[in-house]
C-alpha cells in the first residue's frame, strides 16, 4: 500500500474510533472500571471526556470510588480530576494520586492527604504522588503536602503551589508559574522555555539544565551544575550555588550569594553574578 493509502486508512481509523465513542456518550457507567474498559490503552483527554458523566458532581463520585491499578487507569483518573475541577463551581478537593490535574485547563484542584479516600470517616495518610499538574494550560493546583517527581511537567499555563517536590519538577515548562514552599529535588526546571518557578527552600543538582528562557528563584542553596548548558533565562539563588555552576553556559543570567569551585567552567556566553558584587 502506498503512503497516501496508509495515511487515509489511519485517518479513517481515528474517525471510526471517535464515532464509536460518540455513540456511547451518555451511556450508564457501572463505575470507574467500566469507563476504563471502554477506552483504549493510551486514551486521550477528549476520549475520556466523551464517555465521562456530564456533571462535575457525578465525576467527583466516580473519582472518590476509584482505585487505579495501572498507568492507563491512572491517566484516566488524572483526566477526570481535571474535567471535574473545570466543571464544578467550587474547588475540587481529593486525595493525592498520580496524574492528578493532568492537562488541567481551568478551575481549582486541591490535593488534601486528609481527605477520606472513599467517603469514610478516617483520614488517609499523606503520600507523595507523581506527575501532578502535568501538561497544565490553566487553572490552579494546590498540593497540601509534598509532591513526588515530575510536578508540573510540560505545563503551559496556570499555577501550582506545593509544600515540597521531588525530582524533575517543572521539566520542559513553557508557561504558567509554580511555587514550592519548601525544598525541591534534583533537575528542577530542566529544559524550560518559559514560565516562573519559585522555590523558597533549597534545590538539588542540575537546576535549570538546558534552560532556554523563563525565571527560577531558589531561596536557599542550589546543588552542583546549576544552569548547566543553559542558553537563556534567569536563575537567582538566595544562598550559595554548588560546584560548576554555569558549566558550558551559552546564555542567560545566574545570580547567587556565592559559588562553588569551577563556576563558569567552559562557559561561552551568559553571565554569572555574585550578589555582593552588585
Buried (B, 14 or more C-beta within 10 A) or exposed (E): EEEEEEEEEEEEEEEEEBEEBEEEEEEEBEEBBEBBEBBEEEBBBEBBBBBBBEEBEBBBBBBBEBEBEEEBBBBBBBBBBBBBBBBBEEEBBBBBBBBBBBBBBBBBBBBBBEBEBEEEEEEBEBEBBBBBBBBBBBBBBBBBBBBBBBBBBBBBBBBBBBBBBBBBBBBBBBBBBBBBBBBBBBBBBBBBBBBBBBBBBBBBBBBBBBBBBBBBBBBBBBBBBBBBBBBBBBBBBBBBBBBBBBBBBBBBBBBBBBBBEBBBEEBEEBBBEBEEEE
